[in-house]
Amino acid sequence: MDVRNCRLCGRLFNYIGGGYNICPECREAAERKFQEVKEYIRENPRATIQEIADDNEVTTNQIRQWIREERLQFTEDSNIGIECEKCGASIRTGRFCENCKNSMANALSQSIEKDKMPAPPKPEKKDNKNKMRFLEK
């Protein structure tokens, strides 16, 4: 059993895994905030990240995290965008732009194909069992 302190409220809780170091109560509160932010964005599609954060009492970093996790996505006419982690291009959701995703997928595919290539045949060893041997006197 892995018992940890919640990084938000400090209470002890049984850590099950999943990367969140927050207790179930704080996780539920964060989920409620997420739903509020999502509804706010539907009602105010042209709002900036700062306006969303101020009006919903969340941090801009939390909003960016939800965008990176692909939990929030903005329309093309929205003025909200974050940077691709690889090339810096403006994107609406996720961590990477489409070009970077495609290049990483191609590189991975080529790496996998390279691993699947058959190994060159090994030279056959000479079998000395069936050869005639001479004894020296």
ROBA-734088 format. One line per 8 residues: number of its first residue (from 1); for each residue x, z, y negated of N, C-alpha, C, O. Coordinates in pm, 1 decimal, padded with zeros to 6 digits. Layout:
BEGIN
NUM = X:Z:Y:X:Z:Y:X:Z:Y:X:Z:Y; ... $
This chain:
BEGIN
1 = 00084.9:00000.0:00117.4:00000.0:00000.0:00000.0:00089.8:00000.0:-00124.2:00179.4:00083.4:-00137.2; 00065.1:-00092.6:-00213.1:00143.6:-00108.4:-00334.9:00061.3:-00058.5:-00453.3:-00035.6:-00122.9:-00493.4; 00099.6:00055.5:-00508.8:00028.9:00114.6:-00622.4:00111.3:00088.1:-00747.9:00232.0:00112.3:-00750.8; 00044.4:00038.0:-00851.6:00111.4:00006.3:-00976.7:00031.5:00058.7:-01094.2:-00085.4:00095.2:-01081.7; 00098.1:00061.4:-01209.2:00030.4:00094.1:-01333.8:-00017.4:-00034.7:-01398.2:00054.0:-00135.0:-01399.6; -00139.0:-00031.3:-01451.5:-00192.7:-00146.0:-01524.5:-00109.9:-00165.2:-01651.2:-00084.7:-00069.2:-01724.0; -00068.2:-00287.3:-01677.3:00015.4:-00312.8:-01795.2:-00066.1:-00309.5:-01923.6:-00008.8:-00308.3:-02032.6; -00200.9:-00308.1:-01912.7:-00283.6:-00302.2:-02032.9:-00330.3:-00160.1:-02065.1:-00318.0:-00114.4:-02178.8 $
9 = -00383.8:-00091.1:-01964.9:-00440.9:00041.8:-01991.0:-00357.9:00155.4:-01933.8:-00378.0:00270.7:-01971.8; -00264.8:00125.9:-01842.9:-00177.3:00228.2:-01787.2:-00231.7:00299.1:-01664.3:-00161.2:00380.6:-01604.9; -00355.0:00270.5:-01624.5:-00411.3:00336.0:-01505.9:-00343.7:00287.2:-01378.5:-00295.1:00174.3:-01371.3; -00341.6:00374.9:-01277.7:-00290.3:00336.6:-01146.0:-00396.5:00254.6:-01073.7:-00516.1:00281.4:-01085.6; -00351.5:00155.0:-00999.2:-00443.3:00076.1:-00917.7:-00368.7:00021.8:-00797.4:-00245.9:00012.5:-00797.8; -00443.7:-00013.9:-00694.8:-00387.3:-00070.5:-00573.3:-00362.4:-00219.0:-00597.5:-00456.7:-00297.3:-00609.3; -00237.0:-00256.7:-00604.6:-00200.3:-00395.2:-00631.2:-00214.2:-00476.3:-00503.5:-00151.1:-00446.0:-00402.3; -00297.2:-00579.7:-00508.9:-00323.3:-00663.8:-00391.7:-00236.8:-00789.1:-00394.3:-00208.6:-00846.8:-00289.3 $
17 = -00195.7:-00830.5:-00509.0:-00116.4:-00952.6:-00522.0:-00185.9:-01047.9:-00616.2:-00289.0:-01014.6:-00674.7; -00130.8:-01164.1:-00630.7:-00192.3:-01264.2:-00714.6:-00127.9:-01277.0:-00852.3:-00173.6:-01356.3:-00934.6; -00023.8:-01201.0:-00877.8:00049.5:-01218.4:-01000.8:-00001.6:-01140.2:-01120.8:00065.4:-01136.5:-01224.1; -00117.9:-01077.9:-01110.3:-00170.6:-01001.7:-01222.8:-00133.5:-00854.9:-01206.6:-00166.7:-00793.3:-01105.3; -00065.6:-00799.4:-01304.4:-00031.0:-00657.6:-01302.0:-00131.0:-00578.9:-01385.3:-00093.6:-00488.9:-01460.5; -00258.2:-00613.6:-01371.3:-00362.2:-00540.3:-01442.7:-00466.2:-00492.4:-01342.3:-00487.6:-00553.7:-01237.7; -00529.6:-00382.0:-01376.7:-00627.9:-00321.6:-01286.3:-00755.4:-00406.1:-01282.8:-00776.8:-00489.6:-01370.7; -00839.7:-00384.9:-01181.9:-00963.5:-00463.9:-01171.4:-01053.6:-00451.3:-01294.5:-01118.1:-00548.8:-01333.1 $
25 = -01059.4:-00333.9:-01356.5:-01143.8:-00317.0:-01474.4:-01093.8:-00403.1:-01590.3:-01172.9:-00469.4:-01657.4; -00962.7:-00401.9:-01613.6:-00905.9:-00484.1:-01720.3:-00919.3:-00632.8:-01687.8:-00938.6:-00714.1:-01778.2; -00909.4:-00668.8:-01561.3:-00926.3:-00808.1:-01519.8:-01068.4:-00855.5:-01547.6:-01089.1:-00967.6:-01594.1; -01167.2:-00769.0:-01518.8:-01307.0:-00804.2:-01547.8:-01329.9:-00818.1:-01697.6:-01401.2:-00908.3:-01741.5; -01269.1:-00728.3:-01777.1:-01282.1:-00737.3:-01922.5:-01219.5:-00867.0:-01974.2:-01274.2:-00931.0:-02064.0; -01105.1:-00905.4:-01917.7:-01038.9:-01030.2:-01957.1:-01125.4:-01150.4:-01919.6:-01131.8:-01248.2:-01994.1; -01190.4:-01143.5:-01806.6:-01278.3:-01253.3:-01764.4:-01398.9:-01264.8:-01857.4:-01442.0:-01375.5:-01889.7; -01453.4:-01151.0:-01900.5:-01564.8:-01154.3:-01996.3:-01518.6:-01217.3:-02127.9:-01590.8:-01297.5:-02187.2 $
33 = -01398.7:-01181.1:-02173.4:-01343.8:-01241.1:-02295.7:-01326.6:-01391.5:-02279.1:-01355.3:-01468.4:-02370.8; -01279.5:-01433.3:-02161.3:-01262.6:-01576.0:-02134.7:-01396.5:-01648.6:-02146.9:-01403.8:-01755.4:-02207.7; -01501.6:-01591.5:-02089.8:-01633.8:-01654.7:-02096.7:-01682.6:-01662.6:-02241.4:-01744.4:-01761.6:-02280.6; -01655.2:-01559.1:-02320.7:-01692.0:-01561.0:-02462.6:-01617.8:-01672.0:-02536.2:-01677.3:-01745.5:-02615.0; -01488.0:-01684.0:-02510.3:-01406.8:-01787.6:-02574.7:-01456.6:-01925.3:-02534.6:-01467.6:-02014.4:-02618.8; -01486.6:-01943.3:-02407.9:-01535.1:-02072.5:-02358.7:-01666.4:-02111.0:-02427.8:-01684.2:-02226.2:-02467.5; -01756.2:-02016.6:-02441.9:-01883.9:-02042.9:-02509.3:-01861.1:-02072.1:-02657.7:-01925.6:-02160.0:-02714.8; -01769.5:-01998.3:-02719.3:-01737.8:-02020.5:-02860.2:-01685.2:-02161.3:-02881.9:-01721.9:-02227.3:-02979.2 $
41 = -01599.8:-02207.5:-02792.3:-01542.9:-02342.2:-02805.0:-01652.1:-02447.8:-02789.3:-01649.4:-02550.2:-02857.6; -01746.7:-02424.0:-02700.8:-01859.0:-02519.1:-02685.1:-01939.4:-02528.7:-02814.0:-01981.8:-02637.2:-02853.9; -01960.0:-02414.1:-02878.8:-02038.6:-02412.3:-03001.9:-01957.9:-02459.6:-03122.8:-02015.4:-02510.3:-03219.1; -01826.3:-02443.7:-03119.0:-01738.1:-02480.3:-03230.0:-01622.2:-02565.8:-03180.6:-01508.8:-02518.3:-03174.2; -01649.3:-02691.6:-03145.5:-01543.7:-02773.3:-03084.8:-01428.4:-02808.2:-03179.0:-01321.2:-02846.4:-03132.0; -01447.2:-02796.3:-03309.5:-01341.7:-02832.3:-03404.7:-01261.4:-02711.2:-03452.2:-01177.6:-02725.1:-03541.3; -01284.4:-02593.9:-03395.5:-01213.3:-02472.5:-03437.1:-01067.2:-02479.4:-03394.0:-01034.1:-02541.2:-03292.8; -00981.0:-02415.5:-03471.5:-00838.7:-02408.9:-03436.9:-00816.4:-02291.4:-03342.0:-00903.6:-02206.3:-03324.6 $
49 = -00699.0:-02288.5:-03281.5:-00666.1:-02178.2:-03190.0:-00669.4:-02045.6:-03265.4:-00716.7:-01945.3:-03211.9; -00620.0:-02044.2:-03388.3:-00618.8:-01920.6:-03466.4:-00760.7:-01873.9:-03497.0:-00789.1:-01754.4:-03489.5; -00849.8:-01966.1:-03531.1:-00989.8:-01929.9:-03557.5:-01056.4:-01875.8:-03431.9:-01130.3:-01777.5:-03437.2; -01029.9:-01940.3:-03319.7:-01086.4:-01894.2:-03192.6:-01037.7:-01753.4:-03162.6:-01116.5:-01666.6:-03124.9; -00907.5:-01730.6:-03179.3:-00849.5:-01599.6:-03151.3:-00907.4:-01493.2:-03243.8:-00945.3:-01385.3:-03198.1; -00914.6:-01522.5:-03373.2:-00965.8:-01424.7:-03469.5:-01112.7:-01391.2:-03445.0:-01150.9:-01274.3:-03448.1; -01194.3:-01492.0:-03420.9:-01337.7:-01470.8:-03404.0:-01373.5:-01403.7:-03271.7:-01481.1:-01345.2:-03259.1; -01283.3:-01411.6:-03172.2:-01313.0:-01354.9:-03039.8:-01224.7:-01236.4:-03003.9:-01233.3:-01183.4:-02893.1 $
57 = -01139.9:-01194.7:-03097.1:-01052.4:-01079.2:-03077.4:-00964.8:-01091.9:-02952.7:-00955.2:-01000.1:-02871.2; -00901.4:-01209.0:-02940.5:-00800.9:-01232.3:-02837.1:-00677.2:-01287.8:-02906.1:-00684.2:-01332.1:-03020.8; -00565.1:-01285.6:-02837.1:-00442.5:-01337.6:-02896.7:-00433.5:-01489.2:-02876.4:-00493.0:-01544.6:-02783.9; -00359.5:-01553.1:-02962.9:-00338.5:-01697.1:-02946.1:-00258.8:-01723.7:-02819.2:-00276.4:-01827.3:-02754.9; -00171.1:-01630.3:-02783.0:-00094.9:-01646.4:-02657.6:-00187.9:-01646.1:-02537.2:-00166.1:-01721.4:-02442.2; -00291.7:-01562.1:-02539.6:-00387.8:-01558.1:-02428.9:-00461.6:-01691.4:-02419.0:-00483.1:-01742.6:-02309.1; -00500.1:-01747.0:-02532.1:-00568.8:-01876.4:-02531.9:-00476.1:-01984.2:-02477.7:-00518.3:-02067.3:-02397.2; -00350.4:-01983.8:-02520.8:-00253.2:-02082.3:-02469.4:-00231.7:-02066.3:-02318.8:-00214.5:-02165.1:-02247.4 $
65 = -00232.8:-01942.9:-02271.3:-00217.6:-01919.8:-02127.6:-00335.6:-01980.2:-02051.9:-00316.7:-02043.8:-01948.2; -00456.5:-01960.8:-02102.8:-00574.3:-02019.6:-02037.2:-00567.6:-02171.6:-02039.0:-00612.2:-02236.5:-01944.4; -00512.7:-02229.0:-02144.9:-00497.3:-02374.9:-02151.4:-00394.4:-02419.7:-02048.2:-00417.2:-02517.5:-01977.1; -00281.0:-02349.3:-02038.8:-00176.7:-02384.7:-01942.1:-00227.1:-02371.7:-01798.2:-00188.6:-02449.5:-01710.9; -00313.8:-02272.5:-01774.4:-00371.3:-02253.5:-01640.8:-00480.7:-02354.8:-01610.9:-00536.9:-02355.1:-01501.4; -00511.4:-02441.0:-01707.8:-00615.8:-02542.1:-01698.8:-00754.8:-02481.2:-01685.3:-00845.2:-02542.6:-01628.5; -00771.0:-02360.8:-01737.4:-00902.9:-02298.2:-01741.6:-00978.3:-02344.5:-01865.1:-01101.3:-02349.6:-01864.0; -00906.3:-02378.5:-01971.9:-00966.1:-02433.1:-02093.2:-00913.5:-02573.5:-02113.2:-00795.5:-02601.5:-02092.4 $
73 = -01003.6:-02660.9:-02153.8:-00964.7:-02798.2:-02182.8:-01041.8:-02841.1:-02306.6:-01160.1:-02809.8:-02320.7; -00975.4:-02912.0:-02395.6:-01036.5:-02953.5:-02520.1:-01062.8:-03102.6:-02518.5:-00995.0:-03178.3:-02449.0; -01162.9:-03144.3:-02596.2:-01198.2:-03285.8:-02601.9:-01094.2:-03362.2:-02682.0:-01011.7:-03302.8:-02751.4; -01099.1:-03493.2:-02671.8:-01002.7:-03578.3:-02740.5:-01014.7:-03567.2:-02892.3:-00915.0:-03581.1:-02963.0; -01135.3:-03542.4:-02943.1:-01151.5:-03533.6:-03088.3:-01116.9:-03395.4:-03143.7:-01122.4:-03373.5:-03264.7; -01081.7:-03303.5:-03056.0:-01042.2:-03169.4:-03099.1:-00903.3:-03173.8:-03161.7:-00818.6:-03254.1:-03122.3; -00881.0:-03086.6:-03259.6:-00749.0:-03083.6:-03321.9:-00655.5:-02985.9:-03251.9:-00544.7:-02961.4:-03299.6; -00698.6:-02930.3:-03140.0:-00616.8:-02836.0:-03064.5:-00532.9:-02911.7:-02962.5:-00583.1:-02997.3:-02889.6 $
81 = -00407.5:-02879.5:-02958.9:-00317.4:-02936.9:-02860.7:-00199.0:-02843.2:-02840.7:-00160.6:-02769.0:-02931.1; -00143.3:-02847.9:-02723.1:-00022.1:-02772.0:-02694.4:00084.6:-02871.6:-02651.4:00054.9:-02988.3:-02626.0; 00207.5:-02825.6:-02643.5:00317.4:-02916.2:-02611.1:00344.6:-02920.2:-02461.4:00337.3:-02818.7:-02392.2; 00376.3:-03040.0:-02413.2:00422.4:-03058.2:-02275.7:00551.8:-02979.2:-02259.8:00639.6:-02985.7:-02345.9; 00563.7:-02905.3:-02151.4:00682.0:-02822.2:-02130.3:00808.1:-02903.9:-02103.2:00919.3:-02852.5:-02114.8; 00790.8:-03030.0:-02067.4:00907.7:-03111.6:-02035.7:00952.2:-03198.5:-02153.4:01070.3:-03199.9:-02188.0; 00858.6:-03270.9:-02214.8:00897.6:-03365.9:-02319.4:00848.4:-03328.8:-02458.4:00894.5:-03386.3:-02557.0; 00755.4:-03233.6:-02468.5:00707.2:-03190.5:-02598.8:00589.7:-03269.4:-02653.5:00547.3:-03244.7:-02766.3 $
89 = 00536.2:-03362.8:-02578.0:00420.6:-03440.1:-02623.2:00298.7:-03348.8:-02633.9:00291.0:-03246.6:-02565.6; 00204.2:-03385.7:-02719.3:00082.5:-03306.8:-02736.6:-00012.5:-03332.3:-02619.7:-00041.3:-03447.0:-02585.6; -00060.7:-03223.5:-02558.7:-00154.2:-03234.0:-02445.7:-00273.9:-03144.2:-02471.8:-00267.1:-03055.7:-02557.0; -00382.9:-03165.5:-02400.1:-00506.8:-03089.9:-02417.9:-00521.0:-02974.8:-02318.8:-00591.1:-02877.5:-02346.7; -00455.8:-02984.8:-02204.6:-00464.4:-02879.9:-02103.1:-00347.7:-02893.2:-02006.7:-00286.6:-02999.6:-01996.6; -00317.3:-02786.8:-01937.0:-00210.9:-02788.7:-01837.0:-00074.2:-02759.4:-01896.2:-00062.1:-02706.4:-02006.6; 00028.0:-02795.0:-01820.3:00165.9:-02767.5:-01861.6:00243.3:-02893.9:-01895.9:00338.6:-02889.6:-01973.7; 00202.1:-03007.6:-01837.4:00277.2:-03131.1:-01853.7:00184.8:-03246.3:-01891.3:00067.4:-03247.4:-01854.2 $
97 = 00238.6:-03343.8:-01965.4:00163.2:-03464.9:-01998.7:00155.1:-03554.1:-01874.5:00223.1:-03530.1:-01774.7; 00071.6:-03656.3:-01882.5:00052.5:-03745.4:-01767.4:00181.4:-03817.1:-01728.8:00209.6:-03833.1:-01610.1; 00260.1:-03860.7:-01827.3:00385.8:-03931.0:-01796.5:00481.1:-03840.5:-01719.1:00541.5:-03882.7:-01620.4; 00494.4:-03715.7:-01764.5:00585.1:-03622.7:-01696.8:00533.6:-03587.2:-01557.2:00612.0:-03574.1:-01463.2; 00401.6:-03571.5:-01544.0:00342.9:-03544.2:-01412.0:00374.0:-03657.7:-01315.9:00413.3:-03635.0:-01201.5; 00355.8:-03781.2:-01364.2:00380.9:-03897.7:-01279.0:00527.9:-03908.9:-01241.1:00560.3:-03938.6:-01126.1; 00617.4:-03885.4:-01337.0:00760.0:-03896.8:-01304.9:00803.2:-03787.7:-01207.1:00884.9:-03812.6:-01118.5; 00748.6:-03666.9:-01222.7:00782.2:-03559.6:-01127.4:00725.1:-03589.6:-00989.1:00789.8:-03562.5:-00887.9 $
105 = 00603.7:-03645.7:-00984.2:00544.4:-03680.4:-00855.5:00625.7:-03790.1:-00786.5:00647.6:-03785.0:-00665.5; 00670.2:-03888.9:-00864.0:00752.0:-03996.8:-00806.7:00884.6:-03942.8:-00754.5:00929.5:-03980.9:-00646.5; 00946.4:-03854.7:-00831.0:01073.8:-03796.5:-00787.9:01055.4:-03715.4:-00659.7:01139.2:-03720.2:-00569.6; 00946.2:-03641.9:-00652.4:00918.1:-03564.2:-00531.5:00892.1:-03656.1:-00412.8:00941.7:-03631.2:-00303.0; 00814.5:-03762.2:-00434.2:00786.9:-03857.8:-00326.1:00914.4:-03922.3:-00275.0:00933.5:-03937.0:-00154.3; 01002.2:-03961.0:-00367.9:01128.0:-04022.8:-00327.1:01214.6:-03924.3:-00250.8:01283.3:-03961.9:-00155.8; 01211.7:-03799.3:-00291.7:01289.4:-03696.6:-00221.7:01237.0:-03676.5:-00079.7:01314.6:-03662.5:00014.8; 01105.5:-03675.4:-00066.1:01044.9:-03658.0:00066.1:01076.3:-03778.8:00153.7:01110.1:-03762.9:00271.0 $
113 = 01065.7:-03899.8:00097.9:01096.8:-04021.1:00174.1:01242.6:-04022.3:00217.5:01274.8:-04065.8:00328.0; 01330.8:-03974.1:00129.8:01472.2:-03969.8:00163.8:01495.6:-03877.7:00282.8:01577.3:-03907.4:00369.9; 01423.1:-03765.0:00286.2:01436.2:-03671.0:00397.3:01379.7:-03728.4:00526.6:01424.7:-03692.1:00635.3; 01280.9:-03817.9:00516.0:01218.8:-03874.2:00636.0:01299.1:-03989.2:00696.0:01274.0:-04029.0:00809.7; 01395.9:-04043.6:00620.8:01474.9:-04155.3:00671.5:01548.2:-04111.8:00797.1:01603.8:-04002.1:00801.9; 01548.6:-04197.6:00899.4:01616.3:-04159.8:01022.7:01766.8:-04146.9:01001.0:01827.5:-04220.1:00922.9; 01822.7:-04054.0:01070.9:01967.2:-04033.3:01063.0:02036.9:-04150.5:01130.8:01982.9:-04207.4:01225.6; 02154.7:-04187.3:01084.4:02225.0:-04297.4:01148.9:02256.8:-04259.3:01293.4:02283.8:-04143.0:01323.1 $
121 = 02253.2:-04358.9:01383.5:02278.6:-04327.3:01523.8:02420.1:-04273.1:01543.0:02515.8:-04320.1:01481.5; 02429.8:-04174.4:01628.8:02559.8:-04114.7:01657.7:02633.1:-04203.0:01757.2:02571.8:-04257.6:01848.9; 02762.4:-04217.2:01739.8:02837.2:-04299.0:01836.5:02832.9:-04230.6:01973.4:02843.5:-04108.7:01986.9; 02817.0:-04316.3:02072.7:02807.7:-04261.5:02208.1:02943.3:-04207.5:02252.8:03047.7:-04267.7:02228.1; 02938.6:-04094.1:02318.2:03061.2:-04035.3:02370.9:03092.9:-04103.5:02502.9:03003.5:-04139.5:02579.5; 03219.1:-04119.9:02527.0:03259.0:-04180.9:02653.9:03241.9:-04078.5:02763.9:03283.2:-03963.0:02752.8; 03181.0:-04124.0:02867.7:03156.8:-04036.0:02982.3:03273.9:-04050.3:03079.5:03294.1:-04156.6:03138.2; 03349.3:-03944.3:03095.8:03467.2:-03948.8:03182.7:03437.1:-03906.4:03325.3:03528.8:-03900.7:03407.2 $
129 = 03314.6:-03877.0:03357.4:03280.9:-03829.1:03491.5:03297.0:-03937.8:03597.4:03342.3:-03909.9:03708.4; 03261.3:-04057.8:03564.7:03260.0:-04163.4:03665.6:03386.2:-04248.9:03664.6:03387.8:-04356.1:03725.2; 03488.3:-04205.6:03599.5:03612.1:-04283.1:03596.5:03706.5:-04233.7:03705.4:03699.3:-04119.5:03750.8; 03793.2:-04322.5:03744.6:03890.6:-04288.6:03846.8:04004.4:-04211.9:03784.2:04053.2:-04247.4:03676.9; 04046.9:-04105.8:03852.0:04157.9:-04024.1:03803.3:04274.0:-04032.4:03899.9:04256.2:-04048.7:04020.6; 04391.8:-04021.1:03845.0:04511.9:-04024.1:03927.5:04582.6:-03891.9:03918.9:04589.1:-03830.9:03812.1; 04635.1:-03847.5:04029.4:04712.0:-03724.8:04032.8:04858.9:-03760.1:04030.3:04902.3:-03852.7:04098.9; 04933.8:-03688.6:03953.3:05075.7:-03714.0:03943.4:05148.3:-03635.2:04049.3:05109.3:-03522.5:04079.8 $
137 = 05255.0:-03692.9:04107.1:05334.9:-03623.0:04208.4:05464.1:-03581.5:04154.9:05544.1:-03521.3:04226.5 $
